[in-house]
Amino acid sequence: MTGVTMCSRIMTKVASELEELRDAENVPGTENSSLNSSNHSHNSESSHEFPHACLVMLYSLPGNNHCFDCKSPGPRWASVTYGVLLCTECCGRHRSYGVQTSFMRSIDMDDWNHKQVLSMLEGGNEQLHGFFERHQMGNNYDFSSSSITSTRYRTKAALYYSSHLKMHVEAVALSGAYKGREAQRRKQQQQQHHSKQQPVHHCGRQQAKIIAATSSTNMHREHQCVRQS
C-alpha cells in the first residue's frame, strides 16, 4: 500500500479519525487553537494519541520508514514544523534548535491534535528531501556534519517551506473531511487553474503560494523566491 494508492477502507478510517480529533477540539470548555499554537503548544484536553489508521498512512508515505536526517530505520519522532520523521538522536538535535525552528512530537508518547496530524500527512520525508535537493541542501550534499545539518533548517528556504506547509494545512483543515493527499492537491490545482482565468485577488495569490510550496507537481516554483537563502 502506498501513499498514492491508499485503499478506500483505510482512507475512510483516516477521515473518521481526523474528524474525531477535530470534534474533540470543539468540545465546549476546550480551546480551538490555530495551527500556529497547535504546532508549538500542547492542550491535553483536545489532544490524543496518534490515530492508528493515520499512522498507517503516515508510514506509507515515501521515505517515512527512515529518519529524514540520518536515514536510520524506524523513526518514531516527528518534526511537526516540516512534517518529517526522525530518529531519537536527530530528534535531540532538532529540540536544540528551539520550537520556533522545529517543533518535535513523539509518535508513541505524546498527544496529537487535528492539525498536527494533518501536518504529518500532508508533509513527508521525500517531499522535504526534494525541496532541499533543489536548494543544494539535501543529504546528497554532505550534510553529515550536525552543524551543517542544523544550518539548513535556519535558511530562508526552510522557513518558506515550513510557513507554506502551515498555510496548506490550514486550507486542508477548512476544506472539510479529509480525502487524502492526491485528492487535495488535485482540488487545489483545479482552483489554481480556475484562478488564472479570473481577476487575481490577494486570496488567489496566497492559495497559489500554498500549492507551490507543498504540491509534488508544483514545488519547483518556489526557487526564485528563496534562491538567496
C-alpha positions in Angstrom: 0.0 0.0 0.0 1.4 3.4 -1.0 0.5 7.0 -0.2 -0.8 7.3 -3.8 -2.9 4.2 -3.8 -4.2 4.0 -0.3 -7.2 1.6 -0.1 -10.6 3.2 0.4 -11.2 1.4 3.7 -8.1 3.0 5.3 -8.9 6.3 3.8 -12.4 6.3 5.2 -10.9 5.4 8.6 -8.3 8.2 8.4 -11.0 10.7 7.6 -13.1 9.5 10.5 -10.2 9.6 13.0 -9.3 13.2 11.9 -12.9 14.3 12.4 -12.9 12.8 15.8 -9.9 14.8 16.7 -11.5 17.9 15.2 -14.7 17.3 17.2 -12.7 16.8 20.4 -11.1 20.3 20.0 -14.6 21.8 19.5 -16.0 20.5 22.8 -17.2 23.4 25.0 -14.6 24.4 27.5 -11.6 23.5 25.3 -9.6 25.8 23.2 -9.9 25.6 19.4 -6.3 26.6 18.7 -4.9 27.9 15.5 -2.3 25.9 13.5 0.4 28.2 15.0 -0.5 27.2 18.5 -1.1 23.6 17.5 2.4 23.4 16.3 4.0 25.0 19.3 1.9 24.1 22.3 0.0 21.1 23.8 -3.6 21.2 25.1 -4.2 18.0 27.0 -8.0 18.4 26.8 -8.1 18.5 23.0 -5.2 16.2 22.0 -5.0 12.4 21.7 -2.5 9.7 20.7 -1.6 9.5 17.0 -4.6 7.7 15.4 -4.0 4.2 14.2 -5.2 4.5 10.6 -3.4 7.9 10.3 -0.3 6.2 11.5 -0.6 3.5 8.8 -1.0 6.3 6.2 2.0 8.2 7.7 4.4 5.3 7.3 3.2 4.6 3.8 4.5 7.9 2.6 7.7 7.7 0.6 10.8 8.0 2.7 9.0 7.8 6.0 10.4 4.5 7.1 13.8 6.1 7.6 15.0 9.1 9.6 15.0 12.2 7.4 18.4 13.5 8.6 20.5 10.3 9.0 18.5 7.6 7.3 18.3 5.3 10.4 15.4 2.9 10.1 12.2 3.0 12.1 11.9 6.7 13.1 9.5 7.4 15.9 9.8 11.1 16.4 8.3 13.8 14.2 9.0 17.4 13.4 5.5 18.8 13.0 7.0 22.0 11.6 8.3 20.2 8.5 6.1 17.1 8.5 9.0 14.7 8.7 10.0 11.7 10.8 13.3 11.5 12.7 15.2 9.1 14.9 15.8 9.7 18.6 19.3 11.1 18.1 18.2 13.5 15.4 15.2 14.5 17.5 17.5 15.7 20.2 19.3 17.9 17.7 16.1 19.3 16.5 15.0 20.1 20.0 18.2 22.1 20.4 17.1 24.3 17.5 14.1 25.5 19.5 10.4 25.0 18.9 10.2 28.1 16.6 12.5 26.2 14.2 11.4 22.6 14.7 8.6 21.5 16.9 9.0 17.9 18.0 6.4 15.3 18.9 6.8 11.6 19.8 4.7 9.2 17.7 4.3 6.9 20.7 4.5 9.0 23.9 3.0 12.4 23.0 -0.6 13.5 22.4 -1.6 14.9 19.0 -4.3 17.3 17.7 -6.1 17.6 14.4 -3.8 20.0 12.6 -0.6 18.4 13.9 -1.7 15.0 12.4 -2.7 16.8 9.2 0.8 18.4 9.0 2.4 15.0 9.1 0.0 13.5 6.5 0.5 16.5 4.1 4.3 16.7 4.7 6.5 13.6 4.3 10.2 12.9 4.2 10.5 12.5 0.4 8.7 15.8 -0.2 11.0 17.8 2.0 14.0 15.9 0.6 13.1 17.0 -2.9 12.7 20.6 -1.7 16.1 20.6 0.0 17.7 18.9 -3.1 16.5 21.8 -5.3 18.3 24.2 -3.0 21.5 22.2 -2.7 20.7 21.3 0.9 19.8 17.6 0.6 21.5 14.6 2.0 23.4 14.2 -1.2 25.3 17.4 -0.4 27.3 16.0 2.5 25.1 17.2 5.3 26.6 14.6 7.7 28.0 17.3 9.9 25.5 18.2 12.6 26.5 21.9 12.3 25.8 21.8 8.6 22.6 19.9 9.1 21.3 22.5 11.5 22.2 25.3 9.2 19.7 24.2 6.5 16.8 24.5 9.0 17.6 28.1 9.6 17.6 29.2 5.9 15.1 31.3 4.1 14.2 28.2 2.0 13.4 26.2 5.1 11.3 29.0 6.5 9.5 29.3 3.2 8.7 25.5 3.2 7.5 25.4 6.8 5.4 28.5 6.6 3.7 27.4 3.4 3.1 23.8 4.8 1.4 25.5 7.7 -0.8 27.6 5.4 -1.5 24.5 3.3 -2.6 22.5 6.4 -4.9 25.4 7.4 -6.5 25.2 3.9 -6.9 21.4 4.2 -8.5 21.7 7.6 -11.0 24.2 6.3 -11.9 22.1 3.3 -13.9 19.6 5.3 -13.5 15.8 5.7 -10.0 14.6 4.7 -9.8 12.9 1.3 -6.1 12.2 1.0 -3.1 14.0 -0.3 -3.7 13.4 -4.0 -7.4 14.5 -3.9 -6.4 17.7 -2.0 -3.7 18.5 -4.5 -6.0 17.9 -7.5 -8.6 20.2 -5.9 -6.0 23.0 -5.3 -4.6 22.6 -8.8 -8.1 23.0 -10.2 -8.6 26.1 -8.1 -5.3 27.5 -9.3 -6.2 26.8 -12.9 -9.6 28.5 -12.4 -8.0 31.5 -10.6 -5.8 32.1 -13.7 -8.9 32.7 -15.7 -10.3 35.1 -13.2 -9.0 38.5 -11.9 -6.2 37.9 -9.4 -7.1 38.9 -5.9 -4.9 38.6 -2.7 -6.5 35.3 -1.7 -5.8 33.8 -5.1 -2.1 34.7 -4.8 -2.0 33.3 -1.3 -3.5 30.0 -2.4 -1.1 29.8 -5.4 1.8 30.1 -2.9 0.4 27.3 -0.8 0.2 25.0 -3.7 3.6 25.9 -5.0 5.3 25.1 -1.6 3.5 21.8 -1.0 2.3 20.1 -4.2 4.6 17.5 -5.5 4.0 18.7 -9.1 4.4 22.4 -8.4 7.0 22.7 -5.7 9.7 23.8 -8.2 8.1 27.2 -8.4 9.5 28.4 -5.1 13.0 28.5 -6.3 13.1 32.1 -7.4 11.5 33.2 -4.1 14.2 31.7 -1.9 17.3 31.4 -4.1 19.2 33.8 -1.8 18.9 31.6 1.2 
